[in-house]
Amino acid sequence: MPTELRRLIFTEEELQAALVNYALRSNLHMPNASIQSLLVEKKEGLSVTLHFAATEDGDSRDVEFSEPHVAAAIILFCRVQEILVPRDAVKVLSHEKNTIAMMMQLHHGDQPKVAPEAAKETVEDAKSESAAAEASDRIEPD
C-alpha cells in the first residue's frame, strides 16, 4: 500500500507564535517582556529558546522548550490554523537555521512493522499529541 509524506515548514515568526500560544494555553510562565530572539538547536533532541528583553530591573530571561513541547506547540498551531495533521501519522521534527519542519509519514492499508528508532519517535509523538490535546481542550470557543 502507498505511503504518504508531508512536510510542513514553519518560519521563525510562526514558530514563535506557536510557542507563545502553547505556553499561554498550557499555563506555562512567560516573562512580561518582548521577545528579542529565537534560537533553534540540537541538544538531546531539538530545543527552541526564546530570549526575552531585559525587564525594568535589568534582568533578561530565556525560556527553553524541549522537543515534545515544540512538537505539541506546532500541532496546536496547526489545529488553530485549521491545517490538517493526521493523528496516526509518524511525525518527526527537523531544523535548518531558525525554521522547523515537521515531516509526517502516513501508511495507507497494511501498516508495516515499526523499526526501534521509529518506535521511540512514535512514543515522543504520542506525548506531543497528548500535550497538544490537553492544550487544545483549554481553548475557549470563539
C-alpha positions as CSV (number, residue, x, y, z in Angstrom):
1,M,0.0,0.0,0.0
2,P,1.2,3.6,-0.6
3,T,2.9,5.8,2.0
4,E,2.0,9.5,2.1
5,L,4.7,12.0,3.1
6,R,4.0,15.6,4.1
7,R,6.4,18.3,5.1
8,L,5.3,21.5,6.8
9,I,7.9,24.2,7.2
10,F,7.4,26.8,9.9
11,T,9.1,30.2,9.8
12,E,10.7,31.8,12.8
13,E,7.6,34.0,13.3
14,E,5.2,31.1,13.0
15,L,7.3,29.1,15.4
16,Q,7.4,32.0,17.9
17,A,3.6,32.4,17.6
18,A,3.1,28.6,18.1
19,L,5.3,28.6,21.3
20,V,3.7,31.6,22.8
21,N,0.2,30.3,22.1
22,Y,1.2,26.9,23.5
23,A,2.7,28.5,26.7
24,L,-0.4,30.7,27.3
25,R,-2.8,27.8,26.8
26,S,-0.7,25.4,28.9
27,N,-0.3,27.8,31.8
28,L,3.5,27.9,31.4
29,H,5.0,31.1,32.9
30,M,6.4,33.5,30.4
31,P,8.1,36.8,31.2
32,N,6.2,40.0,30.7
33,A,8.6,41.4,28.1
34,S,9.1,41.3,24.4
35,I,10.9,38.5,22.7
36,Q,14.3,39.6,21.4
37,S,15.3,36.4,19.6
38,L,14.6,32.8,19.0
39,L,17.3,30.0,18.8
40,V,16.7,26.5,17.4
41,E,19.4,24.0,18.3
42,K,20.0,20.3,18.5
43,K,20.9,19.1,22.0
44,E,19.4,16.0,23.4
45,G,16.7,16.3,20.8
46,L,15.5,19.5,19.3
47,S,15.1,22.6,21.5
48,V,13.9,26.1,21.0
49,T,14.9,29.0,23.3
50,L,13.1,32.3,23.4
51,H,15.3,35.2,24.6
52,F,13.2,37.9,26.2
53,A,14.2,41.6,26.5
54,A,15.5,42.9,29.8
55,T,12.9,44.0,32.3
56,E,12.9,47.2,34.3
57,D,15.2,45.7,36.9
58,G,17.7,44.8,34.2
59,D,17.1,41.0,34.2
60,S,16.6,39.2,30.9
61,R,15.3,35.7,30.7
62,D,15.4,32.8,28.4
63,V,12.7,30.2,28.1
64,E,13.6,26.8,26.6
65,F,11.2,24.4,25.1
66,S,12.2,20.7,24.7
67,E,11.3,18.7,21.6
68,P,8.0,17.3,22.9
69,H,6.8,20.8,23.8
70,V,7.9,22.2,20.4
71,A,6.0,19.4,18.7
72,A,2.9,20.0,20.8
73,A,3.1,23.7,20.1
74,I,3.4,23.1,16.3
75,I,0.5,20.6,16.4
76,L,-1.7,23.0,18.4
77,F,-0.7,25.8,15.9
78,C,-1.8,23.6,13.1
79,R,-5.2,23.0,14.8
80,V,-5.7,26.7,15.4
81,Q,-4.8,27.5,11.8
82,E,-7.0,24.6,10.6
83,I,-4.1,22.7,9.0
84,L,-4.9,19.0,9.0
85,V,-2.4,16.8,10.9
86,P,-3.2,13.1,10.7
87,R,-3.3,11.7,14.3
88,D,-1.8,8.3,13.3
89,A,1.0,9.8,11.1
90,V,4.6,9.3,12.3
91,K,5.8,12.9,13.0
92,V,9.5,13.9,13.0
93,L,10.9,17.4,13.6
94,S,14.0,18.8,11.9
95,H,15.5,22.2,11.7
96,E,17.6,24.4,9.5
97,K,18.8,27.8,10.9
98,N,15.7,29.1,12.8
99,T,13.0,27.3,10.9
100,I,11.4,24.0,11.9
101,A,10.0,21.4,9.6
102,M,7.5,18.7,10.6
103,M,7.6,15.6,8.5
104,M,4.6,13.3,8.6
105,Q,4.5,9.8,7.2
106,L,1.2,8.1,6.9
107,H,0.9,4.5,5.7
108,H,-2.3,3.5,3.9
109,G,-3.6,0.0,4.1
110,D,-1.5,-2.6,5.9
111,Q,0.8,-1.0,8.5
112,P,4.4,-2.0,8.2
113,K,6.3,-3.0,11.3
114,V,7.8,-0.1,13.1
115,A,11.6,-0.1,13.5
116,P,13.0,0.5,17.0
117,E,14.1,4.1,16.2
118,A,10.6,4.8,14.8
119,A,9.0,3.3,17.9
120,K,10.9,5.9,20.0
121,E,9.7,8.7,17.7
122,T,6.1,7.3,17.9
123,V,6.3,7.4,21.7
124,E,7.5,11.0,21.6
125,D,4.7,11.8,19.0
126,A,2.2,10.4,21.4
127,K,3.5,12.6,24.3
128,S,3.4,15.6,22.0
129,E,-0.1,14.8,20.7
130,S,-1.3,14.3,24.3
131,A,0.2,17.7,25.3
132,A,-1.4,19.4,22.3
133,A,-4.7,17.7,23.0
134,E,-4.6,19.0,26.6
135,A,-3.8,22.5,25.5
136,S,-6.5,22.3,22.8
137,D,-9.1,21.3,25.4
138,R,-8.3,24.6,27.2
139,I,-9.2,26.6,24.2
140,E,-12.3,28.7,24.8
141,P,-14.8,28.7,21.9
142,D,-14.9,32.0,20.0
